[in-house]
Amino acid sequence: SSSAVMVITVGLVSTGYLTFRQSIGVILGSNIGSTITTEIITLDVGDSVIPMLFIGAALVCFGYYRPAYGTGMIVVGLASLFFAMKGFGQLAKPLSSYPIVDEWLQKTNLSPLSGIMIGVILTAIIHSSAATIGIAMGFLNEH
């Protein structure tokens, strides 16, 4: 979570383990990573997640050179991300069957402030803005 990275980075700066200049790169990197993650989950990879996972695992297990191992880790990470986000998107189906959730969604149409507050509450409960966006995208596919 980029929030956890920020808290840890601020703690490391306050104790003197990191300089302020170093902390800027860490904080910007975590926020840019969160933004890129959100962009990546919009891609529809469909059935290619499992082959990606196997290819990445083969590169990790049998990659004798550092670049092959690194590429394998990236592919496994992306496949895991796609797999998890697909699960978050499917979470919208059972949630949308509850009347209170439908009522909340209708309130977001009436007032942007209520939509922001519902987003804040969901993100605080889940502790991941990318997961909240994945669930919201699942609701868009439901309706």
ChimeraX attribute file (.defattr): number of C-alpha atoms within 10 A of each C-alpha:
attribute: neighborCount
match mode: 1-to-1
recipient: residues
	/A:1	13
	/A:2	19
	/A:3	14
	/A:4	11
	/A:5	15
	/A:6	18
	/A:7	11
	/A:8	13
	/A:9	21
	/A:10	17
	/A:11	13
	/A:12	15
	/A:13	15
	/A:14	12
	/A:15	10
	/A:16	10
	/A:17	11
	/A:18	14
	/A:19	14
	/A:20	14
	/A:21	9
	/A:22	12
	/A:23	16
	/A:24	12
	/A:25	11
	/A:26	15
	/A:27	19
	/A:28	13
	/A:29	14
	/A:30	17
	/A:31	17
	/A:32	13
	/A:33	14
	/A:34	17
	/A:35	13
	/A:36	12
	/A:37	16
	/A:38	18
	/A:39	11
	/A:40	15
	/A:41	22
	/A:42	13
	/A:43	9
	/A:44	10
	/A:45	14
	/A:46	10
	/A:47	8
	/A:48	11
	/A:49	19
	/A:50	15
	/A:51	11
	/A:52	19
	/A:53	20
	/A:54	15
	/A:55	17
	/A:56	25
	/A:57	17
	/A:58	16
	/A:59	21
	/A:60	22
	/A:61	13
	/A:62	12
	/A:63	16
	/A:64	10
	/A:65	10
	/A:66	10
	/A:67	12
	/A:68	17
	/A:69	19
	/A:70	15
	/A:71	16
	/A:72	24
	/A:73	19
	/A:74	14
	/A:75	21
	/A:76	23
	/A:77	15
	/A:78	19
	/A:79	22
	/A:80	16
	/A:81	16
	/A:82	23
	/A:83	17
	/A:84	15
	/A:85	24
	/A:86	19
	/A:87	15
	/A:88	20
	/A:89	22
	/A:90	18
	/A:91	16
	/A:92	20
	/A:93	16
	/A:94	8
	/A:95	14
	/A:96	17
	/A:97	10
	/A:98	10
	/A:99	10
	/A:100	11
	/A:101	13
	/A:102	13
	/A:103	11
	/A:104	13
	/A:105	16
	/A:106	13
	/A:107	15
	/A:108	16
	/A:109	11
	/A:110	10
	/A:111	10
	/A:112	11
	/A:113	12
	/A:114	16
	/A:115	17
	/A:116	12
	/A:117	12
	/A:118	16
	/A:119	17
	/A:120	15
	/A:121	13
	/A:122	17
	/A:123	16
	/A:124	12
	/A:125	10
	/A:126	12
	/A:127	16
	/A:128	16
	/A:129	20
	/A:130	21
	/A:131	21
	/A:132	23
	/A:133	20
	/A:134	24
	/A:135	23
	/A:136	17
	/A:137	18
	/A:138	21
	/A:139	19
	/A:140	11
	/A:141	12
	/A:142	12
	/A:143	7
